[in-house]
Structure formats: structure tokens, C-alpha cells
Amino acid sequence: MRLAIQEDMLPGRSLLEKCELARRLGFHGIEFWGRGLTDRAPEVVAALCQTGLAASAVNHGRQGDLLHPDRLTREAALADLRRSVVDAVDIGAEGVIVVPHFGPPVLPDLTPYKSAMQLEYELLHNHLRTLSDYVYAMGCSLYIEPVNRYETAFLNTLADGARVRHKIKDHPHVKLAADLFHMALEETDLLQSLRDNAADIGYIHLADHNRRLPGRGLLDFSLIAVTLKQVDYHGWVTLECGEPGQNQLNARQIAGDLPASLELLKRAGWVFKPA
């Protein structure tokens, strides 16, 4: 496994300073937010080359709504997502993380024809039929991230996400991003869910049950490490803690707490190696 951290969790006056700190702490990569990344791509590439780090992924964040009932809004969301894919390729990231929809259902309930949830699955399936070919042609992957019920009514568990993958015949360039924070809220058995959906997972977000750094909550990272070893997971593991995308004001405090958290992971049996 390779270890990365989201860019906004790192303090620094420049991206280069952030990358240098990440390298000193032992990280192998940085996850970048998609919004505004196009204009920053040259700076990102330069900083990564100077420090020997990699871009683990582009996090599309809360840009657009792929399941919006308005066609023009959906098309704009698709265009934004394709732009994130291009940005990922430009900075050498392996994939783009996307949450298809935030909030309550926005499609109509057409029962007995189809419920709002069924329509959401069908609409996402139709998007993925072309998006899967697009990311394959671009040499990139798409990571669909299930999130907890307080953030979306759609795709809350890994099993929900796996259902989407199975609908597109388990396309090798469309995988799941398993987030331990969201899993702690939604999965009946977090470890068993990792085992059951191991073949679908292409990326992991690392945080404790309360979204704080590992060791600041209740998750047993020793058992999680054993489980990931059992299922032979070799992908990226990226810290996503605090207020994802809005951590810059607290980045210095986070950085001060990182060494202890990383040491805890090491003692818990997590082994991180560069590619």
C-alpha cells in the first residue's frame, strides 16, 4: 500500500512547501481537490517532480450533480467530471473520486413504475456506460465513493456501490473508494464489508470513526490492517480527516498531530511502501 494525504491537511506557504513536508513525514503521494485544478496543474506537476511524490487521485468533491432532474444541469456536471479526469491525467493521478449525488432524492417517485431510488440507479448506470469508456481511453480510473446517510440518500454502503459496478459488468476502470469514516457510520460490520467487497475497492480514505486522525477515535486499526492484508489490497490509502477540503486553517495543528498518528498506524501493522 502507498500512503497519501489530502493537500489541504498540510500547512505551507506554497504547494512545494506542503509537498516537502509530506515527503519528510513519509507520505508517498498527495490527493488534490478538483475545483480549480486545471489552472494549477503546471504548479502541481512541478512540485511533485521536485519532491518525488505522486498524485494519488483527484477528488471531484461537491462539483455538480450527476443525478439532477434538469438535463442541462446533468450535462454540466458531466462536463465538470470529464474535466477532472483530464486534470488527473495531466498531473499523473491514477483516478478521480466522485460522489454521484449529495442530499435527499431529487428525482420523482414514479411508483409503481420505478421509485426515485431506482431511477437514480438507472440514471447513474447510463452515465457510467459512457464514462467507463472515457476513463479507460484516458488511461485513468473512476472511484465511486459511498458516503453516509447524513450527506446523501444514495449509495451509503460498499454494497450499494458494488451494485453499481456489477451493473456495468465490473468495469476494471470503475472501482469504489472505501472511506473508513463513512463505513463506521453505515456498515453493520466494517471488516466484513471490506472482505465482501474487496474486489470492488480501488482506493481507501483513512480516518477514525469521528473523522479525526487515526488513533483519535474508536476504530481498531490493527484489525483493519489485518483485513486489508487478507484481501491483498495494494492501492492508495489516503488520509481524509477533519473538514475535507476546508482544513487549511487547521493544517498546522493537523501536521503537529500527524507523527503520533502515523506511528500508531505503524504499530498497528500498517505497512506503506512506494510503488
KAUR-V472657 format. One record per helix or strand. SS is the DSSP state (H for helix, E for strand). FROM is the first residue (numbers start at 1). TO is the last residue. If there is no record, write none. Layout:
((SS;FROM;TO) (SS;FROM;TO))
This chain:
((E;2;6) (H;7;9) (H;15;25) (E;29;33) (H;37;51) (E;54;59) (H;71;91) (E;95;98) (E;103;103) (E;110;110) (E;114;114) (H;116;138) (E;141;144) (E;152;152) (H;158;167) (E;174;179) (H;180;186) (H;190;196) (H;198;200) (E;201;206) (H;221;230) (E;236;239) (H;248;267))
